[in-house]
Amino acid sequence: MRYILFFLLSSVLLCSAVQGYVILIDAPTELRAGAPLLVIGNTTFPKGTQFDIILYKTQFTTPEEIARRMIVVDESKEFDASFPTTGLQAGQYKVEVRFLQDPGSKLGSASVTLKLVNIIDRSREIVMTAPVNQALPDALLIEGYIPNLGVATITLKISGRGGFSLPDQYIRTTTKPGKTDGWFSYQAPVTEPGNYYVEIHDRDGFMTTIRYTVEAPAPVTTTLAGPDGPSEEPSPSSPMDTSFPLAALAAGIAGAAIICVMSRK
């Protein structure tokens, strides 16, 4: 797209009928929710010129602003802006150039300052069965199925904190007897807690991005014990437990004395 924009901008500059500075932006007309929306552009405005590129949700009422990026023109006269689309609803959006002050006649009529983008949500075409909150060392388990996909290859793109990323993982789906759903399972080798992002692509392209939260393993509690195992406190004896043996001993002594007296007679 950059080469096309450069060609168009060059053509505009060669046309003497065009007056004023020119801005040309371009963006995909269709995008799957979760994939970054990249807007690129060229301009003849001088170095240091500032303007915003704004992402709106188009609707019958006033368009809803989603996000904006500030652009400062440099010597290359080229610029770009990226917008995350994870969580955005399917529908029509627009990206538009907005100056801090109205440029008036400085903006040439050949400028393209607005593009419409249709966002498609494919997240409902996939079912994830592993929880998004997991703990080490069992994380990161990525598991689920794509209805009616059958046996096919899907691609997992995994990234995380601190620049963590894995090479693209190509996973072969399997089916259950008499079924056409494509099941997949993959254990990603992560060792640190944090948030991890998994992009899933099938043969039709990008499907969705899943965020997993990985926690540290729960601490293991141990019971202190002596060499022969845990000690137990002896239970206190009741008064009856003590008096009974003493009474029996006294009775035995008395009986022995009587026997001795009788034997002397």
GIFENRA-V234008 format. One record per pair of residues at least 12 apart in sequence whose C-alpha atoms are under 10 Angstrom apart, sorted by the first residue. I is the first residue (numbers start at 0). J is the second residue. D is the distance in whole Angstrom. If there is no record, write none. Layout:
# GIFENRA-V234008
[[I | J | D] [I | J | D]]
This chain:
# GIFENRA-V234008
[[0 | 24 | 10] [0 | 25 | 7] [0 | 26 | 9] [0 | 27 | 10] [0 | 38 | 10] [0 | 39 | 8] [0 | 40 | 9] [1 | 24 | 10] [1 | 25 | 9] [1 | 39 | 7] [1 | 40 | 7] [1 | 41 | 8] [1 | 77 | 9] [1 | 78 | 10] [1 | 79 | 10] [3 | 25 | 10] [4 | 22 | 10] [4 | 23 | 7] [4 | 24 | 8] [4 | 25 | 8] [4 | 39 | 9] [4 | 40 | 7] [4 | 41 | 7] [4 | 42 | 10] [4 | 77 | 10] [5 | 23 | 9] [5 | 40 | 9] [5 | 41 | 7] [5 | 42 | 9] [5 | 77 | 9] [7 | 23 | 8] [7 | 41 | 9] [7 | 109 | 10] [8 | 21 | 8] [8 | 22 | 8] [8 | 23 | 7] [8 | 40 | 10] [8 | 41 | 7] [8 | 42 | 8] [8 | 43 | 8] [8 | 109 | 9] [8 | 110 | 9] [9 | 43 | 10] [11 | 43 | 10] [11 | 107 | 10] [11 | 109 | 7] [11 | 110 | 9] [12 | 43 | 9] [12 | 109 | 10] [16 | 108 | 10] [16 | 109 | 10] [17 | 107 | 7] [17 | 108 | 7] [17 | 109 | 7] [17 | 110 | 10] [18 | 104 | 8] [18 | 105 | 8] [18 | 106 | 8] [18 | 107 | 5] [18 | 108 | 7] [18 | 109 | 9] [19 | 43 | 9] [19 | 44 | 9] [19 | 102 | 10] [19 | 103 | 9] [19 | 104 | 7] [19 | 105 | 5] [19 | 106 | 5] [19 | 107 | 4] [19 | 108 | 8] [19 | 109 | 9] [19 | 110 | 9] [20 | 42 | 7] [20 | 43 | 5] [20 | 44 | 6] [20 | 45 | 9] [20 | 102 | 9] [20 | 104 | 9] [20 | 105 | 6] [20 | 106 | 5] [20 | 107 | 5] [20 | 108 | 9] [20 | 109 | 9] [20 | 110 | 8] [21 | 41 | 8] [21 | 42 | 5] [21 | 43 | 5] [21 | 44 | 7] [21 | 105 | 8] [21 | 106 | 6] [21 | 107 | 5] [21 | 108 | 8] [21 | 109 | 7] [21 | 110 | 5] [21 | 111 | 8] [21 | 112 | 9] [22 | 40 | 7] [22 | 41 | 6] [22 | 42 | 4] [22 | 43 | 7] [22 | 44 | 8] [22 | 76 | 10] [22 | 77 | 10] [22 | 96 | 9] [22 | 106 | 8] [22 | 107 | 8] [22 | 108 | 10] [22 | 109 | 8] [22 | 110 | 5] [22 | 111 | 6] [22 | 112 | 7] [23 | 39 | 8] [23 | 40 | 5] [23 | 41 | 5] [23 | 42 | 6] [23 | 43 | 9] [23 | 77 | 10] [23 | 96 | 10] [23 | 109 | 8] [23 | 110 | 5] [23 | 111 | 5] [23 | 112 | 6] [23 | 113 | 9] [24 | 38 | 7] [24 | 39 | 6] [24 | 40 | 4] [24 | 41 | 7] [24 | 42 | 9] [24 | 52 | 10] [24 | 77 | 10] [24 | 78 | 9] [24 | 79 | 9] [24 | 94 | 9] [24 | 95 | 9] [24 | 96 | 8] [24 | 110 | 8] [24 | 111 | 6] [24 | 112 | 6] [24 | 113 | 7] [24 | 114 | 8] [25 | 37 | 9] [25 | 38 | 6] [25 | 39 | 6] [25 | 40 | 6] [25 | 41 | 9] [25 | 79 | 9] [25 | 94 | 9] [25 | 111 | 8] [25 | 112 | 9] [25 | 113 | 8] [25 | 114 | 7] [25 | 115 | 10] [26 | 38 | 5] [26 | 39 | 7] [26 | 40 | 9] [26 | 79 | 10] [26 | 80 | 10] [26 | 93 | 9] [26 | 94 | 8] [26 | 113 | 9] [26 | 114 | 6] [26 | 115 | 8] [26 | 116 | 7] [27 | 114 | 8] [27 | 115 | 8] [27 | 116 | 6] [27 | 117 | 8] [27 | 118 | 10] [28 | 91 | 10] [28 | 92 | 10] [28 | 93 | 10] [28 | 114 | 8] [28 | 115 | 6] [28 | 116 | 5] [28 | 117 | 6] [28 | 118 | 9] [29 | 90 | 10] [29 | 91 | 9] [29 | 92 | 10] [29 | 115 | 9] [29 | 116 | 5] [29 | 117 | 5] [29 | 118 | 6] [29 | 119 | 7] [30 | 84 | 9] [30 | 89 | 10] [30 | 116 | 7] [30 | 117 | 6] [30 | 118 | 5] [30 | 119 | 6] [30 | 120 | 9] [30 | 205 | 9] [31 | 84 | 8] [31 | 85 | 9] [31 | 87 | 10] [31 | 89 | 8] [31 | 117 | 8] [31 | 118 | 5] [31 | 119 | 5] [31 | 120 | 6] [31 | 121 | 7] [31 | 122 | 9] [31 | 204 | 9] [31 | 205 | 7] [31 | 206 | 7] [31 | 207 | 8] [32 | 83 | 9] [32 | 84 | 5] [32 | 85 | 6] [32 | 86 | 7] [32 | 87 | 6] [32 | 88 | 7] [32 | 89 | 7] [32 | 90 | 10] [32 | 117 | 10] [32 | 118 | 6] [32 | 119 | 6] [32 | 120 | 5] [32 | 121 | 7] [32 | 122 | 8] [32 | 205 | 9] [32 | 206 | 8] [32 | 207 | 7] [32 | 208 | 9] [33 | 82 | 10] [33 | 83 | 7] [33 | 84 | 5] [33 | 85 | 4] [33 | 86 | 7] [33 | 87 | 8] [33 | 118 | 9] [33 | 119 | 9] [33 | 120 | 8] [33 | 121 | 9] [33 | 122 | 9] [33 | 198 | 8] [33 | 199 | 10] [33 | 205 | 8] [33 | 206 | 8] [33 | 207 | 6] [33 | 208 | 6] [33 | 209 | 9] [34 | 82 | 9] [34 | 83 | 7] [34 | 84 | 6] [34 | 85 | 7] [34 | 118 | 10] [34 | 198 | 9] [34 | 205 | 7] [34 | 206 | 9] [34 | 207 | 8] [34 | 208 | 8] [35 | 80 | 10] [35 | 81 | 6] [35 | 82 | 6] [35 | 83 | 5] [35 | 84 | 6] [35 | 85 | 8] [36 | 54 | 9] [36 | 80 | 8] [36 | 81 | 6] [36 | 82 | 5] [36 | 83 | 6] [36 | 84 | 7] [36 | 94 | 10] [36 | 116 | 9] [36 | 118 | 10] [37 | 79 | 7] [37 | 80 | 6] [37 | 81 | 4] [37 | 82 | 7] [37 | 83 | 9] [38 | 52 | 9] [38 | 54 | 10] [38 | 78 | 8] [38 | 79 | 5] [38 | 80 | 5] [38 | 81 | 6] [38 | 82 | 8] [38 | 94 | 8] [38 | 95 | 10] [38 | 114 | 9] [39 | 77 | 8] [39 | 78 | 6] [39 | 79 | 4] [39 | 80 | 6] [39 | 81 | 9] [40 | 76 | 8] [40 | 77 | 6] [40 | 78 | 5] [40 | 79 | 6] [40 | 80 | 9] [40 | 111 | 9] [40 | 112 | 9] [41 | 72 | 9] [41 | 75 | 9] [41 | 76 | 6] [41 | 77 | 5] [41 | 78 | 6] [41 | 79 | 9] [41 | 110 | 10] [42 | 72 | 8] [42 | 73 | 10] [42 | 75 | 9] [42 | 76 | 6] [42 | 77 | 7] [42 | 78 | 8] [42 | 110 | 9] [43 | 72 | 9] [43 | 75 | 10] [43 | 76 | 7] [43 | 77 | 9] [43 | 106 | 10] [43 | 107 | 10] [44 | 72 | 7] [44 | 73 | 10] [44 | 76 | 8] [44 | 105 | 9] [44 | 106 | 9] [45 | 71 | 10] [45 | 72 | 7] [45 | 73 | 8] [45 | 74 | 8] [45 | 76 | 8] [46 | 71 | 8] [46 | 72 | 5] [46 | 73 | 5] [46 | 74 | 6] [46 | 75 | 9] [46 | 76 | 7] [47 | 70 | 9] [47 | 71 | 6] [47 | 72 | 5] [47 | 73 | 6] [47 | 74 | 9] [47 | 76 | 10] [48 | 70 | 8] [48 | 71 | 6] [48 | 72 | 5] [48 | 73 | 8] [48 | 76 | 10] [48 | 98 | 9] [48 | 99 | 10] [49 | 69 | 7] [49 | 70 | 6] [49 | 71 | 5] [49 | 72 | 7] [49 | 73 | 10] [49 | 97 | 9] [49 | 98 | 7] [49 | 99 | 7] [49 | 100 | 10] [50 | 68 | 9] [50 | 69 | 6] [50 | 70 | 5] [50 | 71 | 7] [50 | 72 | 9] [50 | 96 | 7] [50 | 97 | 6] [50 | 98 | 4] [50 | 99 | 6] [50 | 100 | 9] [51 | 67 | 6] [51 | 68 | 6] [51 | 69 | 4] [51 | 70 | 6] [51 | 71 | 9] [51 | 80 | 10] [51 | 95 | 8] [51 | 96 | 6] [51 | 97 | 5] [51 | 98 | 6] [51 | 99 | 8] [52 | 66 | 9] [52 | 67 | 6] [52 | 68 | 5] [52 | 69 | 6] [52 | 70 | 7] [52 | 79 | 9] [52 | 80 | 7] [52 | 81 | 10] [52 | 94 | 7] [52 | 95 | 6] [52 | 96 | 5] [52 | 97 | 6] [52 | 98 | 9] [52 | 112 | 9] [52 | 113 | 9] [53 | 65 | 8] [53 | 66 | 6] [53 | 67 | 4] [53 | 68 | 6] [53 | 69 | 9] [53 | 80 | 9] [53 | 82 | 9] [53 | 93 | 8] [53 | 94 | 5] [53 | 95 | 5] [53 | 96 | 7] [53 | 97 | 7] [53 | 113 | 10] [54 | 66 | 5] [54 | 67 | 6] [54 | 68 | 9] [54 | 81 | 10] [54 | 82 | 8] [54 | 92 | 7] [54 | 93 | 6] [54 | 94 | 5] [54 | 95 | 7] [54 | 96 | 9] [54 | 113 | 10] [54 | 114 | 10] [54 | 115 | 10] [54 | 116 | 10] [55 | 67 | 9] [55 | 91 | 9] [55 | 92 | 6] [55 | 93 | 5] [55 | 94 | 6] [55 | 95 | 8] [55 | 115 | 10] [55 | 116 | 10] [56 | 87 | 9] [56 | 88 | 9] [56 | 89 | 10] [56 | 90 | 8] [56 | 91 | 7] [56 | 92 | 5] [56 | 93 | 7] [56 | 94 | 9] [56 | 115 | 10] [56 | 116 | 10] [57 | 90 | 8] [57 | 91 | 6] [57 | 92 | 5] [57 | 93 | 7] [57 | 115 | 9] [57 | 116 | 10] [58 | 90 | 9] [58 | 91 | 8] [58 | 92 | 9] [62 | 92 | 9] [62 | 93 | 9] [63 | 92 | 9] [64 | 92 | 10] [64 | 93 | 10] [64 | 94 | 10] [65 | 82 | 9] [65 | 84 | 10] [65 | 87 | 9] [65 | 92 | 9] [65 | 94 | 10] [66 | 82 | 7] [66 | 83 | 9] [66 | 94 | 10] [67 | 80 | 9] [67 | 81 | 9] [67 | 82 | 8] [67 | 94 | 9] [67 | 95 | 9] [67 | 96 | 10] [67 | 97 | 10] [68 | 80 | 6] [68 | 81 | 8] [68 | 82 | 8] [68 | 96 | 10] [69 | 96 | 10] [69 | 97 | 9] [69 | 98 | 10] [69 | 99 | 10] [70 | 96 | 10] [70 | 98 | 10] [82 | 94 | 10] [84 | 118 | 8] [84 | 120 | 10] [84 | 208 | 10] [85 | 120 | 10] [85 | 207 | 8] [85 | 208 | 7] [85 | 209 | 9] [85 | 210 | 10] [86 | 120 | 9] [86 | 122 | 10] [86 | 207 | 10] [86 | 208 | 9] [87 | 118 | 8] [87 | 119 | 9] [87 | 120 | 8] [88 | 118 | 8] [88 | 119 | 8] [88 | 120 | 7] [89 | 117 | 8] [89 | 118 | 5] [89 | 119 | 5] [89 | 120 | 5] [89 | 121 | 9] [90 | 116 | 8] [90 | 117 | 6] [90 | 118 | 5] [90 | 119 | 7] [90 | 120 | 9] [91 | 115 | 7] [91 | 116 | 6] [91 | 117 | 4] [91 | 118 | 6] [91 | 119 | 9] [92 | 114 | 9] [92 | 115 | 6] [92 | 116 | 5] [92 | 117 | 6] [92 | 118 | 7] [93 | 113 | 7] [93 | 114 | 6] [93 | 115 | 4] [93 | 116 | 6] [93 | 117 | 8] [94 | 112 | 8] [94 | 113 | 6] [94 | 114 | 5] [94 | 115 | 7] [94 | 116 | 8] [95 | 111 | 9] [95 | 112 | 6] [95 | 113 | 4] [95 | 114 | 7] [95 | 115 | 9] [96 | 111 | 9] [96 | 112 | 5] [96 | 113 | 7] [96 | 114 | 9] [97 | 112 | 8] [97 | 113 | 10] [119 | 206 | 9] [120 | 205 | 10] [120 | 206 | 8] [120 | 207 | 8] [121 | 204 | 10] [121 | 205 | 8] [121 | 206 | 5] [121 | 207 | 6] [122 | 199 | 10] [122 | 205 | 10] [122 | 206 | 6] [122 | 207 | 5] [122 | 208 | 8] [122 | 209 | 9] [123 | 145 | 9] [123 | 146 | 10] [123 | 206 | 9] [123 | 207 | 9] [124 | 144 | 9] [124 | 145 | 6] [124 | 146 | 7] [124 | 147 | 10] [124 | 148 | 10] [124 | 206 | 8] [124 | 207 | 9] [125 | 143 | 8] [125 | 144 | 6] [125 | 145 | 5] [125 | 146 | 7] [125 | 148 | 10] [125 | 181 | 10] [125 | 199 | 9] [125 | 206 | 8] [125 | 207 | 8] [126 | 142 | 9] [126 | 143 | 5] [126 | 144 | 5] [126 | 145 | 6] [126 | 146 | 8] [126 | 182 | 9] [127 | 141 | 8] [127 | 142 | 6] [127 | 143 | 4] [127 | 144 | 7] [127 | 145 | 9] [127 | 182 | 10] [127 | 183 | 10] [127 | 184 | 10] [127 | 209 | 9] [128 | 140 | 10] [128 | 141 | 8] [128 | 142 | 6] [128 | 143 | 5] [128 | 144 | 8] [128 | 183 | 10] [128 | 184 | 10] [129 | 141 | 6] [129 | 142 | 5] [129 | 143 | 7] [129 | 184 | 9] [129 | 211 | 10] [130 | 142 | 9] [130 | 211 | 8] [130 | 212 | 9] [131 | 194 | 10] [131 | 195 | 10] [131 | 209 | 8] [131 | 210 | 7] [131 | 211 | 5] [131 | 212 | 6] [131 | 213 | 8] [132 | 194 | 9] [132 | 210 | 9] [132 | 211 | 6] [132 | 212 | 5] [132 | 213 | 6] [132 | 214 | 8] [133 | 192 | 9] [133 | 211 | 7] [133 | 212 | 6] [133 | 213 | 5] [133 | 214 | 6] [133 | 215 | 9] [133 | 216 | 9] [134 | 191 | 10] [134 | 192 | 8] [134 | 193 | 10] [134 | 212 | 8] [134 | 213 | 5] [134 | 214 | 5] [134 | 215 | 6] [134 | 216 | 6] [134 | 217 | 8] [135 | 189 | 8] [135 | 190 | 7] [135 | 191 | 8] [135 | 192 | 7] [135 | 213 | 7] [135 | 214 | 6] [135 | 215 | 5] [135 | 216 | 5] [135 | 217 | 9] [136 | 188 | 9] [136 | 189 | 8] [136 | 190 | 7] [136 | 191 | 9] [136 | 192 | 10] [136 | 213 | 9] [136 | 214 | 9] [136 | 215 | 8] [136 | 216 | 7] [137 | 186 | 9] [137 | 187 | 10] [137 | 188 | 10] [137 | 189 | 9] [137 | 190 | 10] [137 | 213 | 9] [137 | 216 | 9] [138 | 186 | 7] [138 | 187 | 7] [138 | 188 | 8] [138 | 189 | 7] [138 | 190 | 8] [138 | 191 | 10] [138 | 192 | 9] [138 | 211 | 9] [138 | 212 | 9] [138 | 213 | 7] [138 | 214 | 9] [138 | 215 | 10] [138 | 216 | 10] [139 | 185 | 8] [139 | 186 | 6] [139 | 187 | 5] [139 | 188 | 7] [139 | 189 | 6] [139 | 190 | 9] [139 | 192 | 10] [139 | 195 | 9] [139 | 211 | 8] [139 | 212 | 9] [139 | 213 | 7] [140 | 184 | 7] [140 | 185 | 6] [140 | 186 | 5] [140 | 187 | 6] [140 | 188 | 9] [140 | 189 | 10] [140 | 211 | 9] [141 | 155 | 9] [141 | 183 | 8] [141 | 184 | 6] [141 | 185 | 5] [141 | 186 | 6] [141 | 187 | 7] [141 | 197 | 8] [141 | 209 | 9] [141 | 211 | 9] [142 | 182 | 8] [142 | 183 | 6] [142 | 184 | 4] [142 | 185 | 6] [142 | 186 | 8] [143 | 172 | 10] [143 | 180 | 10] [143 | 181 | 9] [143 | 182 | 6] [143 | 183 | 6] [143 | 184 | 7] [143 | 185 | 10] [144 | 172 | 8] [144 | 173 | 9] [144 | 174 | 9] [144 | 180 | 6] [144 | 181 | 5] [144 | 182 | 4] [144 | 183 | 6] [144 | 184 | 9] [145 | 172 | 9] [145 | 179 | 9] [145 | 180 | 6] [145 | 181 | 5] [145 | 182 | 7] [145 | 183 | 8] [145 | 201 | 9] [146 | 178 | 9] [146 | 179 | 7] [146 | 180 | 4] [146 | 181 | 6] [146 | 182 | 9] [147 | 174 | 9] [147 | 178 | 8] [147 | 179 | 5] [147 | 180 | 4] [147 | 181 | 7] [147 | 182 | 10] [148 | 172 | 8] [148 | 173 | 9] [148 | 174 | 9] [148 | 179 | 6] [148 | 180 | 5] [148 | 181 | 5] [148 | 182 | 9] [148 | 201 | 9] [148 | 202 | 9] [149 | 171 | 10] [149 | 172 | 7] [149 | 173 | 7] [149 | 174 | 6] [149 | 175 | 9] [149 | 178 | 8] [149 | 179 | 5] [149 | 180 | 5] [149 | 181 | 5] [149 | 182 | 8] [150 | 171 | 7] [150 | 172 | 5] [150 | 173 | 5] [150 | 174 | 6] [150 | 179 | 8] [150 | 180 | 8] [150 | 181 | 6] [150 | 182 | 8] [150 | 183 | 10] [151 | 169 | 10] [151 | 170 | 8] [151 | 171 | 6] [151 | 172 | 5] [151 | 173 | 8] [151 | 174 | 10] [151 | 181 | 7] [151 | 182 | 10] [151 | 183 | 10] [151 | 201 | 8] [151 | 202 | 8] [152 | 168 | 10] [152 | 169 | 6] [152 | 170 | 5] [152 | 171 | 4] [152 | 172 | 6] [152 | 173 | 10] [152 | 181 | 9] [152 | 183 | 9] [152 | 200 | 9] [152 | 201 | 7] [152 | 202 | 7] [153 | 167 | 10] [153 | 168 | 8] [153 | 169 | 6] [153 | 170 | 5] [153 | 171 | 6] [153 | 172 | 7] [153 | 181 | 10] [153 | 183 | 9] [153 | 199 | 7] [153 | 200 | 6] [153 | 201 | 5] [153 | 202 | 7] [153 | 203 | 10] [153 | 204 | 9] [153 | 205 | 10] [154 | 167 | 6] [154 | 168 | 6] [154 | 169 | 5] [154 | 170 | 6] [154 | 171 | 9] [154 | 197 | 10] [154 | 198 | 8] [154 | 199 | 6] [154 | 200 | 5] [154 | 201 | 6] [154 | 202 | 9] [154 | 204 | 9] [154 | 205 | 9] [155 | 167 | 6] [155 | 168 | 5] [155 | 169 | 7] [155 | 170 | 8] [155 | 185 | 9] [155 | 196 | 10] [155 | 197 | 6] [155 | 198 | 6] [155 | 199 | 5] [155 | 200 | 7] [155 | 201 | 9] [155 | 208 | 10] [156 | 168 | 7] [156 | 169 | 9] [156 | 196 | 8] [156 | 197 | 6] [156 | 198 | 5] [156 | 199 | 7] [156 | 200 | 8] [156 | 208 | 9] [157 | 187 | 8] [157 | 195 | 7] [157 | 196 | 6] [157 | 197 | 5] [157 | 198 | 7] [157 | 199 | 9] [157 | 208 | 10] [157 | 209 | 10] [157 | 210 | 10] [158 | 194 | 9] [158 | 195 | 6] [158 | 196 | 5] [158 | 197 | 7] [158 | 198 | 9] [158 | 210 | 10] [159 | 189 | 9] [159 | 191 | 10] [159 | 192 | 10] [159 | 193 | 7] [159 | 194 | 6] [159 | 195 | 4] [159 | 196 | 6] [159 | 197 | 9] [159 | 210 | 9] [159 | 211 | 9] [159 | 212 | 10] [160 | 191 | 9] [160 | 192 | 9] [160 | 193 | 6] [160 | 194 | 6] [160 | 195 | 7] [160 | 196 | 9] [161 | 193 | 10] [163 | 189 | 9] [163 | 195 | 9] [164 | 189 | 10] [164 | 195 | 9] [164 | 196 | 9] [164 | 197 | 10] [165 | 187 | 9] [165 | 188 | 9] [165 | 189 | 10] [167 | 198 | 10] [168 | 185 | 9] [168 | 187 | 9] [168 | 199 | 10] [169 | 185 | 10] [169 | 200 | 10] [169 | 201 | 10] [170 | 182 | 10] [170 | 183 | 7] [170 | 184 | 8] [170 | 185 | 8] [171 | 183 | 7] [171 | 184 | 9] [172 | 184 | 8] [189 | 213 | 9] [190 | 213 | 9] [190 | 215 | 9] [191 | 213 | 8] [191 | 214 | 8] [191 | 215 | 7] [192 | 212 | 8] [192 | 213 | 5] [192 | 214 | 5] [192 | 215 | 5] [192 | 216 | 9] [193 | 211 | 8] [193 | 212 | 6] [193 | 213 | 5] [193 | 214 | 7] [193 | 215 | 9] [194 | 210 | 7] [194 | 211 | 6] [194 | 212 | 5] [194 | 213 | 6] [194 | 214 | 9] [195 | 209 | 8] [195 | 210 | 6] [195 | 211 | 5] [195 | 212 | 6] [195 | 213 | 8] [196 | 208 | 7] [196 | 209 | 6] [196 | 210 | 5] [196 | 211 | 6] [196 | 212 | 9] [197 | 209 | 5] [197 | 210 | 6] [197 | 211 | 8] [198 | 210 | 9]]
